[in-house]
């Protein structure tokens, strides 16, 4: 509801640029970007169901990819990083899989390349499916990036998403259902 509009509002690369959509299988975003005129690499451990002349699928373990350094203009990671290192979707078990994935994103981005990232945010937790980030782990995720915009949203009354202040996010629990998210627009430091 809020994550995909965030991408379309904040994507700042020219048409024809190369965008890596990490965790692409759960949405049509990669296909939409390809239709719009971007060169898209759809990455997921699961099969990607769509094809397009501007879209290339890369399956398997992202942390073992063979993409050249500084080869993409932007990375979009919508509700994805929190799953790295947790074997729910078939990837390897690694307590720092999320941090390794962020280092790999940094490696693949061109200097000044853009990162659009969304993650569950609130009280730190880990389930069999995902991690929920707090300020501390969030800082580790983005230590190599320059954050240009950071916003938070919180689910209200079980169905509505509304903007929230970071100071109130520490009370949000997302153990059973994601109740809080951080939306990040960042750049690779040159």
N, C-alpha and C positions, 0 to 999 in steps of 0.2 A: 504494500500500500504506500509506503513512504520511500522505500529504497530505490525503486526503479525511477520514479520521478526525480529523485536526488541525482541519479546518474545523468539523466537527460538535461537537467538544469546546470550541472557543473562540469560536464565533459568539455574540455577546452583543447582539443586537438583538431586539426583541419581534416576535412573529408579526404579519404585516401590514406590516412595515417593507420598504422598497425596497432590494434588493440588486442590485448590478451584478456579473455574473459575466463577467470579462474573459478571453477565450480560451475560450469556452464549448463550442465544437463538439467538442472531443476527449473530452468526458465527459457523463455524465447528471446532473451536480451541479445545474445550473440547473433541470432538470426536477424533481429531487428536492426542491430548495428550494421551488419553486412548489407542488408537491404538499403539502408540509408546511404551507404557508400564508403564505409570503413573496411579495411582489410582486417579480418577477425581470426584470431586463433582461439578456438573453443577448447578448453582444457578441463578434463574431469577423469576420475577413476572409473566412472560409469560411461556407458555408450552414449553418444550424443545423437539424437534422432533426426536432426535437420541437416540439409545440404544447401549450399549456395555457392556460386562462383567466387564470392569474396570471403568465403569461410573455409577454414581448415580445422579439422578436429585432431586433437592430440590426446590420446588416452594413456592411462597408466599413472605411475607415480610421478607427480610433478617435481618432486625433489630429486629425481634421477633423469630429468629431461636433458636433451642435447641442443637446446636453443642457444645460439651464440650470445655472448654478452652484449649489452646495449643494443638490442635488436627490436625493442618495441617502444612505441611512443606513449602508450598508456596501459595500465593494468586496472581492470575492474574486478574486485573481489567482494561480491555481495553475499553476505551470510555464508562465508566459506572458510576463512582462516581459522575460525574456532573449532573446526573439525579436524585440522591437521594434527597427526599424532594420536588420534583416537580412532581405532580401527572399525568403527561402526559401518562406514561405507566401503570398507575393504582396503584402506590404506594401511601402512605399517604403524605399529604402536611406538610412540616416541614422546616422552614428556615435554620436549622442546620442539615438537614438530611445527607448531605455529611460528615460533621464532625462526626456525630454519626456512620455512616457507617465505617469510618476510625478507630474509637475506637473499633468497633466490629471486624474489620480485625485484629487489634493489639491483641485483646483478643484471637482470634482463632489461630494465628500463634504461633508455637513453638518458644522458645528462639532462636534467630539467624535466624528465618524463613525469607524467601525471599518474597518481594513484587515487582511485576512488574505492573506499573500503567501508563496509558496514559490519559491525560486530555486536553481539549481545553485550550489554554493559550494565553494571550495577554491583551487587555483592558478589565477590569472587567465588566461583564454584566450578566444578567439573562434574559432568554426568557421563553416562556411557555414550552419549551422542555429541556433546560439545563442551566448550569452556565458556564461562561468563567472565568478562574482563572487569577489573577495577582499575583505578588510577595507576597502580604500581605495574601491573602486567601490561597495561595499555602503553605505558612509557617505554617498556622494553620492546614492544612490537614496533614502535615508530621511531626508535632512537636514531635511525639513519636518514629520516625523512624530515622535510620542512613542512609542518602542518600549516596549511593556508586557511582552512575552515574546519571547525569542529562543532557539531551540533548533536543534541541528545533528544530523544523522543521516548515517551513512556506510554504504555497502554493504560487507558483509563476505562473503568467499568467493563473490563473484559473485551472490548471491541474497538474503541476509538484510540487513535494515536495522536498525542498532542506534544508540542515542544515542551522540553523540561530544562531546568537549570542543572548544571553539573553537580552543584552542591546537594541537590535532592536525590541524585541517582544512587548514592550509597545505601539508600533504604530499599532499593528495588531488588527483588529476588526473581531470578529467571530459571530456577532449578526445574520446575515442572512445565513451564510455558514461558517463552520469551516475553518479558514485560518491559524491558528497556533496551534501547539500542544507541550506539554511537555511530554517527555518519561523518566520515573523514574525507576531506579533499587535501591531498598532500603532493609534494614534489620530491623527486630524488635530488638530494643535495649535489651540487656540481663538484 
